[in-house]
Amino acid sequence: MRILGIESSCDETGVAVLDVEPSGEAHIVGECLASQVALHEKYGGVVPELASREHMRNLPLLLEELFSKSGVTLKEIDGIGVTCGPGLKGCLLIGVTFAQGLAAARQVPLFPVNHIEGHILSGELHTPGLKPPYIALVVSGGHTEILLVEGLGKYSCLCRTRDDAAGEAFDKSANLLGLNYPGGARLAATAEQAAGRRSRFTLPRVGREMEDFSFSGLKTAVLLLIKKNRELLDSDPTAMAEICWTIQDAIVDALVVKVVREVQKRGLPLVVCGGVSANTELRRRLQAKCPEVHVPPLRHCVDNGAMIAYVAGRYLAAGAQPPRLNIHSRWPVETLSASSPVTA
């Protein structure tokens, strides 16, 4: 079954074509991705209206490029998957209306995909032998949660942030340090320059004993730390790397402590996904503490069309009928369990 996937939930426009077997194994025929980092950099973050317009401009161009590079035509597409949430409503609307036009022209099923389910199943996409149950850490700019994956459409939330996501904690800290957008990635890259050195700075551990995540207090602690050491930061080039490492250490520690606790309690494999899963230190610590860790390739840590095509292909291969298509700015992935079209 040849599936086209379309992703436009935030600031990446992604399209991909996958061949999905009834067994769930898949082959990526082709994929294209357009990032909007340069567009939003001067504003210090994503501007929803600009992001929506960029998706509108990018989608037909990317689809043309995808078909040209892969040799696939629209006539060969057996189904289409499109992100319907969670995400920015305007951005989602652009992707959905574009997908609706293609599905109507081709007369093929159009499957609404939960963006978080796409990230979770990217672990199975790249590890064919991986089967539920397993633990998934979804960690990105908008989401930080630990989930028990029991099957397609069957997820239970074990732990979730009460406030900021880990990616937001990275970005807000970077902003306080004067690092340009995308600040989280720049903070992590700067922190790598201090890896292996003992930092002169310390931050409180972020809610080690809490059941859920909470990063809201970190911004205040970082602000106070920067004010206290402003002269040193301005005069010592190594101080910036050390303070970035200290911030990263506090965020990563909170993630690792809770994930390891859940993995050890259940004795299950771990999938780490979402944009922050690209963080080198997070990968390093989880791989050192967990016996089986699966992380998608770097190109699929960010939002992409391949994960959306894979989810749609999995449901369609399982015989599911596409549910009613709605756009959701918020769409907890565990709510799929109650309405999953897959009964097996």
TORKOL-4160 file (C-alpha; in steps of 0.2 Angstrom, whole numbers, padded with zeros to 4 digits, m for minus):
344
<pt num="1" X="0000" Y="0000" Z="0000"/>
<pt num="2" X="0008" Y="0017" Z="m0006"/>
<pt num="3" X="0004" Y="0031" Z="0006"/>
<pt num="4" X="0007" Y="0050" Z="0005"/>
<pt num="5" X="0010" Y="0059" Z="0022"/>
<pt num="6" X="0008" Y="0077" Z="0024"/>
<pt num="7" X="0014" Y="0087" Z="0040"/>
<pt num="8" X="0011" Y="0105" Z="0043"/>
<pt num="9" X="0007" Y="0107" Z="0062"/>
<pt num="10" X="0020" Y="0120" Z="0066"/>
<pt num="11" X="0035" Y="0127" Z="0057"/>
<pt num="12" X="0041" Y="0112" Z="0046"/>
<pt num="13" X="0032" Y="0107" Z="0030"/>
<pt num="14" X="0034" Y="0089" Z="0027"/>
<pt num="15" X="0029" Y="0077" Z="0013"/>
<pt num="16" X="0033" Y="0059" Z="0011"/>
<pt num="17" X="0028" Y="0043" Z="0001"/>
<pt num="18" X="0030" Y="0026" Z="0010"/>
<pt num="19" X="0026" Y="0008" Z="0005"/>
<pt num="20" X="0017" Y="0000" Z="0020"/>
<pt num="21" X="0015" Y="m0019" Z="0021"/>
<pt num="22" X="0001" Y="m0027" Z="0030"/>
<pt num="23" X="0014" Y="m0033" Z="0043"/>
<pt num="24" X="0017" Y="m0015" Z="0048"/>
<pt num="25" X="0035" Y="m0015" Z="0040"/>
<pt num="26" X="0037" Y="0000" Z="0029"/>
<pt num="27" X="0049" Y="0007" Z="0016"/>
<pt num="28" X="0052" Y="0026" Z="0013"/>
<pt num="29" X="0051" Y="0029" Z="m0006"/>
<pt num="30" X="0054" Y="0047" Z="m0004"/>
<pt num="31" X="0052" Y="0062" Z="0007"/>
<pt num="32" X="0055" Y="0081" Z="0007"/>
<pt num="33" X="0055" Y="0094" Z="0021"/>
<pt num="34" X="0055" Y="0113" Z="0022"/>
<pt num="35" X="0061" Y="0122" Z="0038"/>
<pt num="36" X="0055" Y="0139" Z="0042"/>
<pt num="37" X="0069" Y="0143" Z="0055"/>
<pt num="38" X="0076" Y="0157" Z="0044"/>
<pt num="39" X="0058" Y="0165" Z="0042"/>
<pt num="40" X="0055" Y="0165" Z="0061"/>
<pt num="41" X="0072" Y="0169" Z="0067"/>
<pt num="42" X="0070" Y="0188" Z="0067"/>
<pt num="43" X="0055" Y="0186" Z="0078"/>
<pt num="44" X="0063" Y="0175" Z="0091"/>
<pt num="45" X="0049" Y="0162" Z="0089"/>
<pt num="46" X="0036" Y="0155" Z="0077"/>
<pt num="47" X="0023" Y="0167" Z="0071"/>
<pt num="48" X="0007" Y="0157" Z="0067"/>
<pt num="49" X="0001" Y="0168" Z="0053"/>
<pt num="50" X="0018" Y="0168" Z="0044"/>
<pt num="51" X="0019" Y="0149" Z="0047"/>
<pt num="52" X="0002" Y="0146" Z="0039"/>
<pt num="53" X="0007" Y="0156" Z="0023"/>
<pt num="54" X="0023" Y="0147" Z="0022"/>
<pt num="55" X="0015" Y="0130" Z="0022"/>
<pt num="56" X="0003" Y="0136" Z="0008"/>
<pt num="57" X="0018" Y="0141" Z="m0002"/>
<pt num="58" X="0028" Y="0126" Z="0002"/>
<pt num="59" X="0016" Y="0111" Z="0000"/>
<pt num="60" X="0013" Y="0111" Z="m0019"/>
<pt num="61" X="0032" Y="0114" Z="m0022"/>
<pt num="62" X="0037" Y="0100" Z="m0010"/>
<pt num="63" X="0024" Y="0088" Z="m0018"/>
<pt num="64" X="0031" Y="0092" Z="m0035"/>
<pt num="65" X="0049" Y="0089" Z="m0029"/>
<pt num="66" X="0044" Y="0073" Z="m0020"/>
<pt num="67" X="0036" Y="0066" Z="m0035"/>
<pt num="68" X="0050" Y="0071" Z="m0046"/>
<pt num="69" X="0064" Y="0064" Z="m0035"/>
<pt num="70" X="0055" Y="0048" Z="m0031"/>
<pt num="71" X="0047" Y="0044" Z="m0048"/>
<pt num="72" X="0030" Y="0042" Z="m0040"/>
<pt num="73" X="0014" Y="0050" Z="m0047"/>
<pt num="74" X="m0002" Y="0054" Z="m0039"/>
<pt num="75" X="m0011" Y="0040" Z="m0048"/>
<pt num="76" X="0000" Y="0027" Z="m0038"/>
<pt num="77" X="m0006" Y="0034" Z="m0021"/>
<pt num="78" X="m0017" Y="0022" Z="m0012"/>
<pt num="79" X="m0021" Y="0033" Z="0003"/>
<pt num="80" X="m0016" Y="0049" Z="0011"/>
<pt num="81" X="m0012" Y="0053" Z="0029"/>
<pt num="82" X="m0012" Y="0071" Z="0036"/>
<pt num="83" X="m0009" Y="0079" Z="0053"/>
<pt num="84" X="m0025" Y="0085" Z="0061"/>
<pt num="85" X="m0017" Y="0089" Z="0078"/>
<pt num="86" X="m0011" Y="0094" Z="0090"/>
<pt num="87" X="m0003" Y="0110" Z="0083"/>
<pt num="88" X="m0007" Y="0128" Z="0077"/>
<pt num="89" X="m0024" Y="0128" Z="0070"/>
<pt num="90" X="m0020" Y="0139" Z="0055"/>
<pt num="91" X="m0005" Y="0128" Z="0050"/>
<pt num="92" X="m0016" Y="0112" Z="0052"/>
<pt num="93" X="m0030" Y="0119" Z="0041"/>
<pt num="94" X="m0018" Y="0122" Z="0027"/>
<pt num="95" X="m0011" Y="0104" Z="0027"/>
<pt num="96" X="m0029" Y="0097" Z="0029"/>
<pt num="97" X="m0037" Y="0107" Z="0015"/>
<pt num="98" X="m0022" Y="0103" Z="0003"/>
<pt num="99" X="m0024" Y="0084" Z="0008"/>
<pt num="100" X="m0043" Y="0085" Z="0005"/>
<pt num="101" X="m0040" Y="0091" Z="m0013"/>
<pt num="102" X="m0028" Y="0077" Z="m0017"/>
<pt num="103" X="m0039" Y="0064" Z="m0009"/>
<pt num="104" X="m0054" Y="0070" Z="m0019"/>
<pt num="105" X="m0044" Y="0071" Z="m0035"/>
<pt num="106" X="m0037" Y="0053" Z="m0033"/>
<pt num="107" X="m0053" Y="0046" Z="m0024"/>
<pt num="108" X="m0043" Y="0038" Z="m0010"/>
<pt num="109" X="m0045" Y="0037" Z="0009"/>
<pt num="110" X="m0039" Y="0052" Z="0019"/>
<pt num="111" X="m0034" Y="0047" Z="0036"/>
<pt num="112" X="m0032" Y="0060" Z="0050"/>
<pt num="113" X="m0016" Y="0058" Z="0060"/>
<pt num="114" X="m0012" Y="0062" Z="0078"/>
<pt num="115" X="0005" Y="0071" Z="0077"/>
<pt num="116" X="0011" Y="0063" Z="0094"/>
<pt num="117" X="0006" Y="0046" Z="0088"/>
<pt num="118" X="0017" Y="0049" Z="0072"/>
<pt num="119" X="0032" Y="0053" Z="0084"/>
<pt num="120" X="0029" Y="0038" Z="0094"/>
<pt num="121" X="0027" Y="0026" Z="0079"/>
<pt num="122" X="0043" Y="0033" Z="0071"/>
<pt num="123" X="0052" Y="0021" Z="0083"/>
<pt num="124" X="0043" Y="0006" Z="0075"/>
<pt num="125" X="0046" Y="0013" Z="0057"/>
<pt num="126" X="0065" Y="0013" Z="0060"/>
<pt num="127" X="0065" Y="m0003" Z="0070"/>
<pt num="128" X="0055" Y="m0017" Z="0062"/>
<pt num="129" X="0057" Y="m0029" Z="0076"/>
<pt num="130" X="0050" Y="m0017" Z="0089"/>
<pt num="131" X="0033" Y="m0022" Z="0095"/>
<pt num="132" X="0022" Y="m0016" Z="0109"/>
<pt num="133" X="0022" Y="m0015" Z="0124"/>
<pt num="134" X="0035" Y="m0002" Z="0126"/>
<pt num="135" X="0038" Y="0015" Z="0135"/>
<pt num="136" X="0039" Y="0031" Z="0124"/>
<pt num="137" X="0046" Y="0047" Z="0130"/>
<pt num="138" X="0039" Y="0061" Z="0119"/>
<pt num="139" X="0049" Y="0077" Z="0122"/>
<pt num="140" X="0048" Y="0092" Z="0111"/>
<pt num="141" X="0045" Y="0111" Z="0111"/>
<pt num="142" X="0026" Y="0108" Z="0115"/>
<pt num="143" X="0025" Y="0091" Z="0123"/>
<pt num="144" X="0034" Y="0081" Z="0137"/>
<pt num="145" X="0026" Y="0065" Z="0142"/>
<pt num="146" X="0030" Y="0047" Z="0146"/>
<pt num="147" X="0018" Y="0035" Z="0138"/>
<pt num="148" X="0014" Y="0016" Z="0139"/>
<pt num="149" X="0012" Y="0010" Z="0121"/>
<pt num="150" X="0001" Y="m0006" Z="0121"/>
<pt num="151" X="m0004" Y="m0006" Z="0103"/>
<pt num="152" X="m0009" Y="0004" Z="0088"/>
<pt num="153" X="m0020" Y="0018" Z="0095"/>
<pt num="154" X="m0018" Y="0011" Z="0113"/>
<pt num="155" X="m0008" Y="0023" Z="0124"/>
<pt num="156" X="m0008" Y="0027" Z="0143"/>
<pt num="157" X="m0001" Y="0042" Z="0150"/>
<pt num="158" X="0011" Y="0038" Z="0164"/>
<pt num="159" X="0019" Y="0056" Z="0167"/>
<pt num="160" X="0016" Y="0073" Z="0159"/>
<pt num="161" X="0022" Y="0090" Z="0161"/>
<pt num="162" X="0011" Y="0102" Z="0172"/>
<pt num="163" X="0017" Y="0117" Z="0164"/>
<pt num="164" X="0032" Y="0120" Z="0152"/>
<pt num="165" X="0038" Y="0107" Z="0140"/>
<pt num="166" X="0057" Y="0102" Z="0140"/>
<pt num="167" X="0059" Y="0111" Z="0124"/>
<pt num="168" X="0051" Y="0127" Z="0130"/>
<pt num="169" X="0063" Y="0126" Z="0145"/>
<pt num="170" X="0078" Y="0125" Z="0133"/>
<pt num="171" X="0071" Y="0139" Z="0122"/>
<pt num="172" X="0066" Y="0151" Z="0137"/>
<pt num="173" X="0083" Y="0148" Z="0145"/>
<pt num="174" X="0092" Y="0152" Z="0129"/>
<pt num="175" X="0082" Y="0168" Z="0126"/>
<pt num="176" X="0088" Y="0174" Z="0144"/>
<pt num="177" X="0106" Y="0170" Z="0138"/>
<pt num="178" X="0103" Y="0180" Z="0122"/>
<pt num="179" X="0105" Y="0165" Z="0111"/>
<pt num="180" X="0095" Y="0167" Z="0094"/>
<pt num="181" X="0081" Y="0156" Z="0089"/>
<pt num="182" X="0080" Y="0141" Z="0088"/>
<pt num="183" X="0088" Y="0144" Z="0105"/>
<pt num="184" X="0086" Y="0127" Z="0112"/>
<pt num="185" X="0097" Y="0119" Z="0099"/>
<pt num="186" X="0110" Y="0133" Z="0101"/>
<pt num="187" X="0110" Y="0131" Z="0120"/>
<pt num="188" X="0113" Y="0112" Z="0118"/>
<pt num="189" X="0127" Y="0115" Z="0105"/>
<pt num="190" X="0136" Y="0128" Z="0116"/>
<pt num="191" X="0134" Y="0115" Z="0131"/>
<pt num="192" X="0144" Y="0102" Z="0121"/>
<pt num="193" X="0159" Y="0114" Z="0122"/>
<pt num="194" X="0159" Y="0111" Z="0141"/>
<pt num="195" X="0156" Y="0092" Z="0141"/>
<pt num="196" X="0167" Y="0083" Z="0153"/>
<pt num="197" X="0172" Y="0099" Z="0162"/>
<pt num="198" X="0166" Y="0103" Z="0180"/>
<pt num="199" X="0155" Y="0118" Z="0179"/>
<pt num="200" X="0156" Y="0132" Z="0191"/>
<pt num="201" X="0137" Y="0134" Z="0191"/>
<pt num="202" X="0123" Y="0125" Z="0199"/>
<pt num="203" X="0104" Y="0124" Z="0197"/>
<pt num="204" X="0092" Y="0115" Z="0208"/>
<pt num="205" X="0086" Y="0098" Z="0202"/>
<pt num="206" X="0069" Y="0100" Z="0193"/>
<pt num="207" X="0056" Y="0090" Z="0203"/>
<pt num="208" X="0065" Y="0074" Z="0205"/>
<pt num="209" X="0052" Y="0067" Z="0218"/>
<pt num="210" X="0037" Y="0073" Z="0208"/>
<pt num="211" X="0026" Y="0061" Z="0199"/>
<pt num="212" X="0024" Y="0073" Z="0184"/>
<pt num="213" X="0036" Y="0085" Z="0176"/>
<pt num="214" X="0037" Y="0103" Z="0180"/>
<pt num="215" X="0049" Y="0115" Z="0172"/>
<pt num="216" X="0041" Y="0132" Z="0176"/>
<pt num="217" X="0053" Y="0136" Z="0191"/>
<pt num="218" X="0068" Y="0133" Z="0180"/>
<pt num="219" X="0066" Y="0149" Z="0171"/>
<pt num="220" X="0067" Y="0159" Z="0187"/>
<pt num="221" X="0082" Y="0149" Z="0193"/>
<pt num="222" X="0091" Y="0152" Z="0177"/>
<pt num="223" X="0087" Y="0171" Z="0177"/>
<pt num="224" X="0094" Y="0173" Z="0195"/>
<pt num="225" X="0109" Y="0163" Z="0190"/>
<pt num="226" X="0112" Y="0174" Z="0175"/>
<pt num="227" X="0110" Y="0190" Z="0185"/>
<pt num="228" X="0122" Y="0184" Z="0198"/>
<pt num="229" X="0136" Y="0179" Z="0185"/>
<pt num="230" X="0133" Y="0193" Z="0172"/>
<pt num="231" X="0150" Y="0200" Z="0174"/>
<pt num="232" X="0158" Y="0183" Z="0172"/>
<pt num="233" X="0148" Y="0179" Z="0157"/>
<pt num="234" X="0153" Y="0195" Z="0149"/>
<pt num="235" X="0172" Y="0193" Z="0153"/>
<pt num="236" X="0175" Y="0174" Z="0152"/>
<pt num="237" X="0171" Y="0165" Z="0135"/>
<pt num="238" X="0171" Y="0148" Z="0144"/>
<pt num="239" X="0158" Y="0153" Z="0156"/>
<pt num="240" X="0144" Y="0153" Z="0143"/>
<pt num="241" X="0147" Y="0135" Z="0138"/>
<pt num="242" X="0148" Y="0130" Z="0157"/>
<pt num="243" X="0131" Y="0139" Z="0161"/>
<pt num="244" X="0123" Y="0131" Z="0146"/>
<pt num="245" X="0129" Y="0114" Z="0151"/>
<pt num="246" X="0122" Y="0117" Z="0169"/>
<pt num="247" X="0105" Y="0122" Z="0161"/>
<pt num="248" X="0105" Y="0107" Z="0150"/>
<pt num="249" X="0110" Y="0095" Z="0164"/>
<pt num="250" X="0095" Y="0101" Z="0175"/>
<pt num="251" X="0083" Y="0098" Z="0161"/>
<pt num="252" X="0090" Y="0081" Z="0155"/>
<pt num="253" X="0091" Y="0075" Z="0173"/>
<pt num="254" X="0073" Y="0078" Z="0176"/>
<pt num="255" X="0069" Y="0068" Z="0160"/>
<pt num="256" X="0081" Y="0054" Z="0164"/>
<pt num="257" X="0076" Y="0051" Z="0182"/>
<pt num="258" X="0058" Y="0049" Z="0178"/>
<pt num="259" X="0060" Y="0039" Z="0162"/>
<pt num="260" X="0072" Y="0026" Z="0170"/>
<pt num="261" X="0060" Y="0024" Z="0184"/>
<pt num="262" X="0046" Y="0019" Z="0173"/>
<pt num="263" X="0057" Y="0008" Z="0162"/>
<pt num="264" X="0064" Y="m0001" Z="0177"/>
<pt num="265" X="0047" Y="m0003" Z="0185"/>
<pt num="266" X="0040" Y="m0012" Z="0169"/>
<pt num="267" X="0056" Y="m0020" Z="0161"/>
<pt num="268" X="0051" Y="m0013" Z="0144"/>
<pt num="269" X="0060" Y="m0006" Z="0129"/>
<pt num="270" X="0061" Y="0013" Z="0127"/>
<pt num="271" X="0057" Y="0024" Z="0112"/>
<pt num="272" X="0063" Y="0042" Z="0113"/>
<pt num="273" X="0055" Y="0054" Z="0101"/>
<pt num="274" X="0051" Y="0072" Z="0097"/>
<pt num="275" X="0063" Y="0087" Z="0093"/>
<pt num="276" X="0072" Y="0086" Z="0110"/>
<pt num="277" X="0076" Y="0068" Z="0106"/>
<pt num="278" X="0090" Y="0074" Z="0095"/>
<pt num="279" X="0099" Y="0081" Z="0111"/>
<pt num="280" X="0116" Y="0072" Z="0112"/>
<pt num="281" X="0117" Y="0072" Z="0131"/>
<pt num="282" X="0099" Y="0065" Z="0133"/>
<pt num="283" X="0103" Y="0051" Z="0121"/>
<pt num="284" X="0119" Y="0047" Z="0130"/>
<pt num="285" X="0112" Y="0046" Z="0148"/>
<pt num="286" X="0097" Y="0036" Z="0143"/>
<pt num="287" X="0107" Y="0023" Z="0133"/>
<pt num="288" X="0119" Y="0022" Z="0148"/>
<pt num="289" X="0104" Y="0018" Z="0160"/>
<pt num="290" X="0092" Y="0009" Z="0150"/>
<pt num="291" X="0095" Y="m0009" Z="0142"/>
<pt num="292" X="0085" Y="m0006" Z="0126"/>
<pt num="293" X="0083" Y="0012" Z="0119"/>
<pt num="294" X="0077" Y="0016" Z="0101"/>
<pt num="295" X="0079" Y="0034" Z="0094"/>
<pt num="296" X="0074" Y="0039" Z="0076"/>
<pt num="297" X="0087" Y="0046" Z="0065"/>
<pt num="298" X="0090" Y="0064" Z="0067"/>
<pt num="299" X="0080" Y="0069" Z="0052"/>
<pt num="300" X="0065" Y="0061" Z="0059"/>
<pt num="301" X="0067" Y="0068" Z="0077"/>
<pt num="302" X="0059" Y="0084" Z="0070"/>
<pt num="303" X="0042" Y="0085" Z="0062"/>
<pt num="304" X="0041" Y="0076" Z="0046"/>
<pt num="305" X="0029" Y="0068" Z="0033"/>
<pt num="306" X="0036" Y="0050" Z="0034"/>
<pt num="307" X="0030" Y="0048" Z="0052"/>
<pt num="308" X="0012" Y="0054" Z="0046"/>
<pt num="309" X="0012" Y="0042" Z="0031"/>
<pt num="310" X="0017" Y="0028" Z="0042"/>
<pt num="311" X="0003" Y="0030" Z="0055"/>
<pt num="312" X="m0010" Y="0032" Z="0041"/>
<pt num="313" X="m0003" Y="0016" Z="0032"/>
<pt num="314" X="m0003" Y="0006" Z="0048"/>
<pt num="315" X="m0022" Y="0010" Z="0051"/>
<pt num="316" X="m0027" Y="0007" Z="0033"/>
<pt num="317" X="m0017" Y="m0009" Z="0033"/>
<pt num="318" X="m0026" Y="m0015" Z="0048"/>
<pt num="319" X="m0043" Y="m0012" Z="0039"/>
<pt num="320" X="m0048" Y="0004" Z="0049"/>
<pt num="321" X="m0060" Y="0016" Z="0041"/>
<pt num="322" X="m0054" Y="0034" Z="0042"/>
<pt num="323" X="m0063" Y="0043" Z="0056"/>
<pt num="324" X="m0071" Y="0060" Z="0054"/>
<pt num="325" X="m0058" Y="0073" Z="0050"/>
<pt num="326" X="m0057" Y="0087" Z="0063"/>
<pt num="327" X="m0043" Y="0099" Z="0067"/>
<pt num="328" X="m0037" Y="0099" Z="0085"/>
<pt num="329" X="m0025" Y="0112" Z="0093"/>
<pt num="330" X="m0024" Y="0100" Z="0108"/>
<pt num="331" X="m0027" Y="0081" Z="0105"/>
<pt num="332" X="m0020" Y="0070" Z="0120"/>
<pt num="333" X="m0014" Y="0054" Z="0112"/>
<pt num="334" X="m0021" Y="0043" Z="0125"/>
<pt num="335" X="m0039" Y="0049" Z="0120"/>
<pt num="336" X="m0036" Y="0038" Z="0104"/>
<pt num="337" X="m0039" Y="0023" Z="0115"/>
<pt num="338" X="m0057" Y="0026" Z="0117"/>
<pt num="339" X="m0061" Y="0029" Z="0099"/>
<pt num="340" X="m0048" Y="0019" Z="0090"/>
<pt num="341" X="m0054" Y="0012" Z="0073"/>
<pt num="342" X="m0043" Y="m0003" Z="0076"/>
<pt num="343" X="m0051" Y="m0017" Z="0086"/>
<pt num="344" X="m0038" Y="m0030" Z="0084"/>
